């Protein structure tokens, strides 16, 4: 059998700026690619919404790879077994992949790389996911960063490698059929709101930079506005890489210095993702362990009924319910509202942040292994660079500030569509006549609040202080 190269795809579903794929295509030998939906012990299974996105993304990538003579296969199972099997099936002398940074994934990849090398197979990994490798950025004392601002200051001074250009076409083949099995039952709603794939990611970035970046700093916190880049799921699956985004923004700023402030703000948000990966790499599994160990002593409340009400968007707190329903319908939620929903769960309800993190992991199309747990710990107060434990977002005042008039709430909680602006974020304070005129019966057509915001805030402060 002629020698070949196997590319193991993970969170790097693109042609451009894909170091593993580029390295494979440099060899004068057939290239095979595989995506494995992993079931290996210790690795975190992909969430349901993410699987919907994955399957759509792979459909597009399959054709792009075939144009370059690369045959894609899709497998489900134990990658520690499947990758060596595919090496034998394809006669591969080389296996290339792009790195991941969670502790379990790194340990798994290191063991597989060692096993392949022992069998005489060349195995090499590359950086496709980050601007800077976590081991290449450190404090002056040589320790990992635990606070974002100095991390961001250091990152800005780092030379960021230019992305690898799009690989030219090779002799094309017919794309093979891919069998993904049955999609989760909520897939139709997600697919109605999103288009996966590398070309879509590229176009969305261009549209954002042309039309939305200038107003991004002032509009990014307003959930009713389509003012953010919405690049998060494309980044999560590697349909676009951070180096591509970084240099696109830098080139724009160089051409138009007036965009420096807005561009810098957007890049700082890209840097938050980078910082989350820095934390993921240097710590125990941050999806399971609090970054501040003292938070492991908290006696979290076990309230299944309240947790289910939160998951379903039936808390009786309008902006929270709007966010949770947007999440269920679309697989995504506005970032400001993510903070409010997480704060209600972890502070007002005093339910373990891991319960919320797991729900987001299963229902978000952009459920990222670093961003998701790091952001939950930030809100809970247990993160490395977290909001202090005494910061408890008030969903009413936050709703009135960032959703004045309640357009966001009315879209996702239609029960409140006829409530006057004054009461749309706090219907329980409206008088009976106002409720009757709006056709609202608290406890029947829309829930009473499941928690008293003032009393639960005091309870959280007391619990967390202790």
C-alpha positions, 0 to 999 in steps of 0.5 A: 500500500502506498504511504499516506498521511492521516489528518485527525480533525477536531476543533479545526474544521476549516481549510485556511490557516489549518497547520495540520492540513497544510503540513499533510498536503506538503507531502507527495502522498495521499491525504486522508482526514477523519473526525472522531466523535470521541467516547474515550473514558475521561474525555468530555462528550460533546453536547447535543446542540454542538453535535447539530453544528458539528454535523452541518459543518462537516457536510460543508468541509467534506466538499472543500476537502474533496476539492483538494483530493482529501477524503474525509471519514466520520467515526464514533467511538474510542479514538485511542483505538480508532486512530491506529486502526485508520493508520493501518487501513490507510497505510498512513506513515504520518498522523497530524492533528491540531492541539487541544488544551484541556488536561484530559485531552492533552493526556490522551493525545500525549499517550496516543502520540507516544503509541504511534511513534512506538509503531514507527509512525510520525505523529506531530501536533500544531497550534490552530486554536490560539494566538499564543501557546499557553506556555509562551506567555507568562508573568515576569516571575515566570508563572501563569497569569491569573488576572486578565488585564496584565494578560491582555497587556502582555498579549498585545505586545506579542508578535502574532503569527500571520495565518496560513493562506487558503490551500490551493486546489489539488486533484479533486475527488468525489466527496464521500457520504457521511452518516451522522445518525439521528439529530437531536430533536431540537436541531430544526430550531437551531438550524433555522437561526444559523449556517455553519461552515468556513465560508459563512464564518469568513463572510460574517467576519467581513460583514461585522467589520464593515457594518457593526464594529464602529458601534460595537463598544456601545451596542454590544451589551444591548441584547435586542440589537444584532450588534455582536460578531456572533463568531463564537460558534465558528471559533468554537469549531475552528471554522475560523481561527483567532489569528485570522480574526486578529489580523483582519482587525489589525489590518482594518485599524492600520487602514483606518486609525479611527477604528482603533478604539472599537477594534481594540475593544473587540480584540480584547474580547477575543483575548478573553477567549485566549485567557480562558484557554490559558486558565484551562491549560494551567489548572485542573479541569476547570469544568469540575474544580473551582479555581478558588478552592475555598468555593469547594466548601460552599453548601450549594442548595439542591433545588431540582424544581428551581433548576428546572424552572431556570432551564425552561425559562419559567423563573418569573424573572423576565430577562432571565426567562427571555435568555433561557428561551433564546438559548433553547430555541437558537442554541445561543444567548446574548453575552450580557444575558448569559451573565444575568442568567448565571448570576440568578442561578449561582447567587440568588438560587445558590445552585452549584455553578457546575449545574448551569455550566453543564446545561450550557454545555449541552444547549449552546452551539458555542459551548467551548471547553475553556470559555464555558467553565471560565465564564461560569466561574467568573460569575459565580466568583470562584474563577481566577479573575472573577467578579467578587463574590458580592457582585450579584446582578439585579436582573430587573435593573439590568433589564431596564438598563440594557433592554429599555422598553423590553423589546428583547423580553417581548420577543422571547417571552410573548406572554409579556408583549402587552405589558407597559414598559414600566412593568415589563421587567417586573410584572409582579409589581404591577397592579391588578388593573395593569395585569388584567389589561395586559392579559396577564395572570401571574401564576397562570399565564406567566409564573410568579418569581421563583425567588425574592431577589432582595432576600435571596441576595442577602442570603447569598452574601451571607453564605458566600461571606462565610 
